[in-house]
Amino acid sequence: MQKYEYHIQLQAYDPKIGGIEQDIHTLNLLGNEGWELICVSGPINEGEHHGVAWHYFFRRPLAPGQKNPVLEG
């Protein structure tokens, strides 16, 4: 059975400035580190001064016998 570690990335940006470039950068960076995007939740309004936020949910496989670094550090 394959085991995974998981990562949640909160990506917020000011809608007046934009944010697609920031989203692409996040996806490319985490993809290069072996993370697979499995779900996106958003946009969530974070208020007048914080714009909107998206939650990106990632996973990546653990090597056989590797401990989960978050739970078993």
Summary of the structure (lengths in Angstrom):
residues: 73
radius of gyration: 14.8
end to end distance: 20.5
largest distance: 46.9
contacts: 160
relative contact order: 0.31
helix: 18%
strand: 41%
